[in-house]
Amino acid sequence: MPIPQRRRLVTAIPGPISKELMSRKAGAVAAGVGTTMPVFAARAAGGIVEDVDGNHLIDLGSGIAVTTVGNSAPRVVEAVRAQVAEFTHTCFMVTPYESYVAVAERLNELTPGTHDKRTALFNSGAEAVENAIKIARAHTGRQAVVVFDHAYHGRTNLTMAMTAKSMPYKHGFGPFASEVYRAPLSYPFRDEVDGPTAARRAIEVVEKQVGGANLAAMVIEPIQGEGGFIEPAAGFLSALIEWCTANGVVFVADEVQTGFARTGDMFACDHEGVVPDLIVTAKGIAGGLPLSAVTGRTEIMDAPHSGGLGGTYGGNPLACAAALAAIDTIVEDGLTARAREIGTLMLAELQRMRAVDPRIGDVRGRGAMIAVELVRAGTSEPDADLARAVAATAHAAGVIVLTCGTFGNVLRFLPPLTISDGLLAEALEVLRDALTTLA
């Protein structure tokens, strides 16, 4: 690794250079662009982010599940370096290039299901979600879209309507796109309902409020991201997709955060053998470069007219080169298995903490997508203040920790799959000390 893989604090967090840069940020960057930590990155590799003051921070965020293969992964760096020397952009819709086709071929091969598939490339997860809706509407001739409680799908107008959480994503930004409806999710920690029963509850809402004949698409994250890393009970997803198939509804899996080995399978849908009609991917797809995709059944993907899909930067050649290298890294370095190892290590230690701390209401997740839901001791009442305090204490100790959840009370862990066991153990020790300090 080009950076020593150890936590090191040489200044308080933030240090003097970061403070100076935060002052410049305040004078130059729109106030609506917030930051989790008041430190500026200088370098990153493996499980460490080095800030401009020389502090080495343990990375449990991966840029929100983006640097899954590690920051500046060698194959990715080399692929981008080679591509930028050839050309940086032509627009695939003007003069196409082979790497776009190669990424589409890899996604068609790797995503769930053996049916014939096609792929279109875009820039961000939200953009890909919007295009999945366009494709579903073109295929079905219907307009309505169903999403779920606690969902997060993006920050554009349509995806804000699809997102459940008001602050900070929706507040003050309406009116939103119409024909978006919300159904109840399976949330095992809070509803204690089995998957098929929870699915029947959701389907009943959909049938009463929307009607299958009006519904173009049902969109769901196989494990909720911003909503709190909620993993639906077994059988929930399969029951939903069975209903969608029977009613001619396009089932869309939003795997923007769960995709590309993050959950211990190449895609989270693989865990239950669920095969979506369309799958949306982004984040970990290209090792840190902006790229997203919609992949799905050929007869659905080919429904829009020629020219109806695309965009100036969609499938940029640098991002495509990075994606091919990132996928090679996942496959050749066995990173799905590594994600499962990380999950085993983290879940075991977090469950030990839960056994002695009644403020830890739930520990959940798969692979390297793990969460702790914090509550007021002896209850299931969300404790967002504690989550913020624990994260802030960890930040001050040099560990990057993110929060999430509809109630703001969930600590989420998304380490790069190249992180060492030693760094994970040290980060969890910092977390334990933070909880003890805040007892």
N, C-alpha and C positions, 0 to 999 in steps of 0.2 A: 504494500500500500504506500502511496506517495505521502500520506500523512500518518504519523504514529497513531495506532488504534488504542488510545487511552484518553480518559477524561482528564482535562487539565484546566485549572482556573488560575490565571495570572493577574486578573483584575476582578473587581466586583462586576456583576452582570446588571446593567450594561457597563462596558468600559468607556474610557474617555473618547476614543475615536468613534465608537458607535453612538455615543451621546451627541457628538458633533454632527454626525451624519443624520441622526434623527432630527436635529434642529434644521438641517438643510432640507430634509424631507418635508417638514412642516411648512417651509417657505416655498416649496416647489410642487408638491404632490397634492392632489385633491384630498380633502379631509376624509372623504368616504372610503378611501383605500386604507384599511387598518392593517395592523400587524399583530401576530401572536406574541412575539418577543421583540424587545427593543434592541436587538443586536443585528449587525450587518455581516453577512457571510463573505469570506474571502476565498476559502477553498473547502472542498468536501470530498470524501472518499470513504468507502466501506460504511462503517457505522458512526463516523465522526464528521461534524461540521466545524470548521475552524473559522472564528470570527476575525474581524479586522484588528482586534486587540490581542490576538494570539491565543484566545481561549479555545479549548477543544471541548465541544459539546456532544454528548451522546444523542444520536438522532433516532427518536422513536416516532418520527412523523413522515419521513421520506417525501417531503414537499407535498403532503396530503396524498400519499400512495402513488406518487409519480416515479420516483427513483427506485423502483422495485429491484432492479439489477445492480443497484449501487450507483452513487454519483460518479459521473465521468468514467463509466465502465469501459475497460480497454477496447473491447470490440466496437462499442458505440463511438468512442472517440476516433478510432482509426477509420471507421466507415464514414463519419461526417467529414473528417479531414480530407479523405480521398474525394468525396462528392463535391465539397466546396471548391476544390481545385478544378473540377470539370465544369460545372455550372450550378448556379444557386436557384434559378427559377426560369421556367418558360411558360407556366400555366398548363396543366395537363389537358385542359379543354382547347388549347391552341396547338401546341406541338407536344404530344404525350411522350412519356419516357418509360423505360422498362421497369424501374423500381416500383412505380405505382402498381403496375400489373402484378409484380412479384409479391408485394404486400397483400394484395387482394387474394392471390392464390394461397398464401400461407394462412390467412384468416379463414378462407373457405375450407381449408383442410383441418384447421385446429379447433374451430368452434363446434359446439355440440351438434350431433346429428350427421348422418351419412348422406342426406338428400343433396340434390344439386343446389348450389348456392351462387350468389353474386354478392359483391361488396362495393360500396362507395366510400370514399375517404373525405374527411372534413378536418376541421382544426381543433375544436373543443368538444367536450362532452355535451354541453347544452346544444351546440349546433347539430351534433349527431342525433340527439333526442328529437329535436324539431324535425329533422329530415326523416326519422323513423315514422313520425306522425304523418308527414306528407305522403310517405310511401304507403302507409296503411290506409289513409283516406283515398288515395288514388286506386288502390287495389279493391277496396270494399264499396266505394261510392257512398260511404257513410261519414259522419262528422264527429260523433261523440268519442271522448277519450276518458277512460277510468284510470285513476291512480289511487294511492293508498295513504292512510294515516301515516305520519312521520316521514313521508317521502321527501327526498331532495333530488331534483332533476336539472337544476341550473338557474341562471340569473337573467335569461332573456325573457321577453314578455310572456311567451307561451310556457316556458319552463318555470317561470315564477308562479304562474297559475297552477302548474302541476306540483309545485313544491308546497309542503304543508306548513312549514315554520314561517311565522311572520317576521320576527326580528332575528337577524338583520336583513333578511333576504327580500321581503315583500313590503314591509311597512313604508307607506308613503309613495309607492311606485305604481299604484293602479290607475285606471281600470285595467284588468287583465283579459287575456284571451278567453273567449266563451267556449261552451261545450266541453268543459273539463269537470268531471265528477269524482268524488272521493268515496272510497269504500274502507271499512275497518280492516286493519291488519291483524295478523296473528302476532301477539306480543307475549310469549310464554311467561315472562317474569311478572307481568301485570294482569293477564287475563286467565291464565291457567286452563286454557281451552286447547284440546288437541287439534291437530292440523285440519283434518276433514271437517270437524265441527266449525272451526273458524272460517274455513272456506265456504261452507254453506251459509254462514252468517253474512259474509261479504257478497256472495252471489245473490242472496235475497235482496240486499240493498241495491245492487246493480239492476236486477230485474224490475224492481219497483220504481226506481228513480230514473232509469235510463231506458231499459229494454234492450235485449240482445240485438234486435233488428236495427237499432239505431247506432250501435256501438262499432266504431272502426277498430279501436285498439285498447287493450289492457296493458298498462305499463307498470312494471314492478322491479325493484332492486331485490335480487335473491337474498341478500343480506343488506338491510338498510344502512346507509352511510351516515350522513349528517344527522339523520333521525335518531341515532343512538346505537348503531351496530346491532340492530335487532335481527335475530335469526328466527324466521317463522318456524313454527312447529312442523315436524315431519308430516308430509302429506298435504300441506297447505298449497304449495306451488303446483303439485301434480293435479290436485283437484281443480284448481283454477284453469290450468291449461286444457284439461279435459272438457270443461264447460266452454271455453273459448273455441275449441275445435268443433264442438257440437253446434255452436251458434255462428260460425263463420267470422269470428272475431280474431284479429291478429294479436298474438301474445308476444309482447316485447319485453325482453330481459335487459334492464339497464345495468350492465356490468362495468360501468365506467370505473368504479372504485374496487370492485371485487375481481376483476379480470386479471389475466396474465400471472397466474401462480400465486396470487396474493393469499388465497384462502386454503392453499394446499392442494388444489386442483388447478388445471389450466384456467378453468372458469368455474364459478361457484355453482352454476346449474349442473355441472357434472356430478356433484355430490349426491343428488337424488335422481340422477338420470333424466332430468328435465330437458326437453329439446324445444327451445323457443322458436317461433316463426321468424323473428328478427332479434338480433343481439346487438347492443350498442356498446362500443368499447372506446376507451381513451386513456388518460392518466398513464398507467404503466406500459402503454403500448410502444413507446419510442424512447425510453431511457432518459426522459427529461425534455425532449423536443415536442412542440405542439402538434398533435395528430389525433384524430378520432376516426371512427368507422361505424358504418351500419352494415351488417352482414346478415343474409337471410335467404329464405326460399326464393329460387329464381323467379317463379311466377308472381311473387309479391314484389320483389326488388325491381323487376322489369315493368311494373305497372305504370310508373310515371313516364310521360312523353320525353323524347330526346331533347336534352337541354333543360329539363325540369330539375335536375340535380346537379350540384357542382358548386364552384366558388373559386375566386382568384387564387387563393392559397391552399385550397383543399388538396391534401396529398403532396405537399411541397417536397421536392427531391431530397433535401437535407433530412427532413423528418422521415421520409420513406427509408433512406439509407440507415438511419438510426433504428427504425423499427425492425428492419430485417436483422440487424446486429443484436438488438435486445432480445428478439425471439430466439435467435441462435444461442444467446447466452443462457436463457431460461432452459432451453432443451438440452444443450450440451453440458451445462454445469449442474444439471439436476436440481433446479431451484424449486420445483414443486415439492420435492421431497424435503428440501431445506426449509420451506415454509412450514411443513408439518412438524419438523423438529423444533422450530421456533415456537409454534403453538403449544406443543407438549411441554416445553420448558416454562413458558410464560404462564400457561393455565395452571400448572402444578403449583408454582410459587404464589400466584394470585389467590388460588383457592386456599392455600395455607394462611394467607393474610385474612381472607374472609372468615375463616374458622374462628379467629380470635378478635375480629373487629366487626361489631354489629352495624357499623355505618356502611359496610360493603354489602349492598343488597343483592347484587348479582355479578357474576363473572361469566363472560360468554365470548363466543367467537370461534373462528376456525383459522388454522394456519397462522399467518402473520397479520391477522386482522382481529384484534382482541380488544375487549372493552371491560371496564369496571363501572357499574352503576352505583352511585353513592346516594344514600338515603339518611334520614334522621334515625338514629339508633332505635331499634325496636319497632320501626314502622316501615311502610313502603313509600313514605312521603319523600319526593325528590329533594336533594340538598345541593342546589346549584352553587351556593356560597362555598361549601366545602370543596366542590370540584374546582372552582376557580382558585381557591387558596392552595390546594394541593398542587395544581399545575404551576402556580406562581412560585411556590417553594421549590419545586423541582427545577424550574427555569433558573432560579438563583443558584442552584447547586450544579448547574451545567447539564441538565437533561431536557431535551426538547419533548414536551408532552402536549398533546392537543386535547381539547374538550369538544363535546358534541351533545346531541340529544335534544328532543323537543323541549325538555324541561331544563336543559343546560347542565345536567348533573352526571354526565358520563365522561370518563377519561378514556380516550381511545389511543390505541397503540398500533402503529403501522411501520415497524422497523424495516429498513432495507434488508433483502434476503441475504446480503453479503455480510451482515453484522456478525460479530463473533459471540459465542456463548458467554465469554467473559464480560463483554460490554453489556449484554442483556442482563446478566446477574447483577452487575454493578448498578445499572439503571433501576432495576427492581428494588435494590437495597435503598437507593435514594428515595424511591417512592414509599417504601415502608417507613423510612425515617421521617418523611414529610407527614404521613398519616399519624405517626406517633407524636410528632411535634404539635400537630393540630388537634390532638385528642382533647 
